[in-house]
Amino acid sequence: MSDKKLKVLAVDDDMINLKLLKTMLMKTPNVSQVVEAKNGADAIGVLKSQDDIDIILLDIIMPVMGGIEMLKVIRADESLRQLPVIVLTTDETKKGEALECGANGFLMKPVREKDVVAKIAQLAL
């Protein structure tokens, strides 16, 4: 595992989920910062303004722009295409669609700390 400190973008419309994710991630030695967005449109704005995001944790079901829609935008954008995206959802039926649209990983909610840390280590380091 490298010593690189990761900047994580967490995208979820549920503030409790965001806070929980942030708390879990900030306990992880290889995460330096967690940037939050409450929907896909906000997240795209963050990605356009901050070019140092290392990995995205993405909820699927959100208002304004959902996770699948955001994935399609990311994968169509030359500058964002390589970013690893881990989809987080309560809806198992979305797994195939998320992976088809370019998700690099999939975790069921409620997310367990060890699972999200292992998945990030696998994809981003």
Sine and cosine of phi, psi and omega as CSV:
sin_phi,cos_phi,sin_psi,cos_psi,sin_omega,cos_omega
0.00,0.00,0.70,-0.72,-0.04,-1.00
-0.99,0.13,0.13,-0.99,0.00,-1.00
-1.00,-0.05,0.11,0.99,-0.03,-1.00
-0.87,0.49,0.73,-0.69,0.06,-1.00
-1.00,-0.06,0.79,-0.62,-0.09,-1.00
-1.00,-0.06,0.58,-0.81,0.15,-0.99
-0.96,-0.30,0.90,-0.44,-0.12,-0.99
-0.96,-0.27,0.71,-0.71,0.14,-0.99
-0.98,-0.21,0.90,-0.44,0.03,-1.00
-0.97,-0.24,0.84,-0.54,-0.06,-1.00
-0.87,-0.49,0.91,-0.41,0.00,-1.00
-0.34,-0.94,0.66,-0.75,0.01,-1.00
-0.99,0.16,-0.18,0.98,0.00,-1.00
-1.00,-0.10,0.93,-0.36,-0.07,-1.00
-0.87,0.50,-0.57,0.83,0.01,-1.00
-0.91,0.43,-0.70,0.71,0.05,-1.00
-0.87,0.49,-0.67,0.74,0.01,-1.00
-0.88,0.48,-0.73,0.69,-0.02,-1.00
-0.89,0.45,-0.66,0.75,0.02,-1.00
-0.88,0.47,-0.73,0.68,0.03,-1.00
-0.86,0.51,-0.72,0.69,-0.02,-1.00
-0.87,0.49,-0.70,0.72,0.01,-1.00
-0.87,0.50,-0.72,0.70,0.02,-1.00
-0.87,0.48,-0.74,0.67,-0.10,-0.99
-0.93,0.37,-0.60,0.80,-0.03,-1.00
-0.94,0.33,-0.27,0.96,0.09,-1.00
-0.99,0.16,-0.22,0.97,-0.04,-1.00
-0.99,0.12,0.81,-0.58,-0.09,-1.00
-0.87,0.50,-0.48,0.88,-0.06,-1.00
-1.00,-0.03,0.16,0.99,0.06,-1.00
-0.94,-0.33,0.83,-0.55,-0.02,-1.00
-0.99,-0.14,-0.49,0.87,-0.09,-1.00
-0.45,-0.89,0.58,-0.81,0.10,-0.99
-0.85,-0.53,0.87,-0.49,0.05,-1.00
-0.98,-0.18,0.71,-0.71,-0.06,-1.00
-0.95,-0.30,0.57,-0.82,0.14,-0.99
-0.64,-0.77,0.57,-0.82,-0.10,-0.99
-0.99,-0.15,-0.05,1.00,0.13,-0.99
-0.29,-0.96,0.11,-0.99,-0.07,-1.00
-0.88,0.48,-0.61,0.79,-0.02,-1.00
-0.91,0.42,-0.70,0.71,0.07,-1.00
-0.87,0.49,-0.67,0.75,-0.03,-1.00
-0.90,0.44,-0.65,0.76,0.04,-1.00
-0.88,0.47,-0.65,0.76,0.07,-1.00
-0.86,0.51,-0.69,0.73,0.03,-1.00
-0.88,0.47,-0.72,0.69,-0.03,-1.00
-0.89,0.46,-0.58,0.81,0.00,-1.00
-0.95,0.31,-0.52,0.86,-0.06,-1.00
-1.00,-0.07,-0.32,0.95,0.00,-1.00
-0.80,-0.60,0.95,-0.32,-0.08,-1.00
-1.00,-0.04,0.27,0.96,-0.03,-1.00
-0.91,-0.41,0.35,0.94,0.08,-1.00
-0.95,0.32,0.72,-0.70,-0.05,-1.00
-0.99,-0.16,-0.51,0.86,-0.06,-1.00
-0.39,-0.92,0.48,-0.88,-0.02,-1.00
-0.87,-0.49,0.74,-0.68,0.16,-0.99
-0.96,-0.28,0.88,-0.48,-0.24,-0.97
-0.82,-0.58,0.86,-0.51,0.13,-0.99
-0.96,0.27,0.45,-0.89,-0.02,-1.00
-1.00,-0.04,-0.76,0.65,-0.14,-0.99
-1.00,-0.09,0.97,-0.23,-0.02,-1.00
-0.60,-0.80,0.42,-0.91,0.09,-1.00
-0.96,0.27,0.15,-0.99,0.03,-1.00
0.93,0.37,-0.94,0.33,0.09,-1.00
-0.63,-0.77,0.88,-0.47,-0.02,-1.00
-0.98,0.21,0.10,-1.00,-0.05,-1.00
-0.90,0.44,-0.67,0.74,-0.01,-1.00
-0.90,0.44,-0.70,0.72,0.02,-1.00
-0.88,0.48,-0.68,0.73,0.01,-1.00
-0.90,0.43,-0.66,0.75,0.04,-1.00
-0.83,0.55,-0.70,0.72,0.00,-1.00
-0.88,0.47,-0.65,0.76,0.02,-1.00
-0.90,0.43,-0.72,0.70,-0.01,-1.00
-0.87,0.49,-0.74,0.67,-0.07,-1.00
-0.94,0.34,-0.33,0.94,0.03,-1.00
-1.00,0.03,-0.21,0.98,-0.06,-1.00
-0.99,-0.13,0.87,-0.49,-0.06,-1.00
-0.81,0.59,-0.64,0.76,-0.08,-1.00
-0.98,0.19,-0.29,0.96,-0.05,-1.00
-0.94,-0.33,-0.23,0.97,-0.17,-0.98
-0.80,0.60,-0.57,0.82,-0.10,-1.00
-0.99,0.13,-0.15,0.99,-0.05,-1.00
-0.90,0.44,0.78,-0.63,0.09,-1.00
-0.94,0.35,0.70,-0.72,0.00,-1.00
-0.81,-0.59,0.82,-0.58,0.09,-1.00
-0.95,-0.32,0.85,-0.52,-0.01,-1.00
-1.00,0.03,0.71,-0.70,0.04,-1.00
-0.86,-0.50,0.83,-0.57,0.00,-1.00
-0.40,-0.92,0.30,-0.95,0.11,-0.99
-1.00,-0.06,-0.16,0.99,-0.11,-0.99
-0.98,-0.21,0.99,-0.10,-0.04,-1.00
-0.84,0.54,-0.48,0.88,-0.05,-1.00
-0.93,0.37,-0.27,0.96,-0.01,-1.00
-1.00,0.10,-0.15,0.99,-0.10,-0.99
-0.85,0.53,-0.78,0.63,-0.02,-1.00
-0.86,0.51,-0.72,0.69,-0.02,-1.00
-0.89,0.45,-0.67,0.74,0.00,-1.00
-0.89,0.46,-0.71,0.70,-0.01,-1.00
-0.92,0.40,-0.63,0.78,0.06,-1.00
-0.88,0.47,-0.57,0.82,-0.02,-1.00
-0.99,0.12,0.01,1.00,0.12,-0.99
0.94,-0.35,0.17,0.99,0.07,-1.00
-0.90,0.43,0.59,-0.81,0.01,-1.00
-1.00,-0.03,-0.29,0.96,-0.02,-1.00
-0.31,-0.95,0.20,-0.98,-0.11,-0.99
-0.56,-0.83,0.77,-0.64,0.08,-1.00
-0.76,-0.65,0.67,-0.74,0.06,-1.00
-0.99,0.13,0.62,-0.79,0.12,-0.99
-1.00,0.07,0.50,-0.87,-0.05,1.00
-0.94,0.35,0.69,-0.73,-0.05,-1.00
-0.98,0.21,0.71,-0.70,0.06,-1.00
-1.00,-0.09,0.63,-0.77,-0.07,-1.00
-0.79,0.61,-0.73,0.68,-0.05,-1.00
-0.90,0.44,-0.55,0.83,-0.01,-1.00
-0.94,0.35,-0.72,0.69,-0.04,-1.00
-0.93,0.36,-0.62,0.79,0.03,-1.00
-0.90,0.43,-0.69,0.73,0.01,-1.00
-0.90,0.43,-0.68,0.74,-0.02,-1.00
-0.91,0.42,-0.66,0.75,0.04,-1.00
-0.90,0.43,-0.70,0.72,0.00,-1.00
-0.87,0.49,-0.64,0.77,-0.02,-1.00
-0.92,0.40,-0.61,0.79,-0.13,-0.99
-0.99,-0.11,-0.55,0.83,-0.22,-0.98
-0.96,-0.27,-0.20,0.98,-0.09,-1.00
-0.95,-0.30,0.00,0.00,0.00,0.00
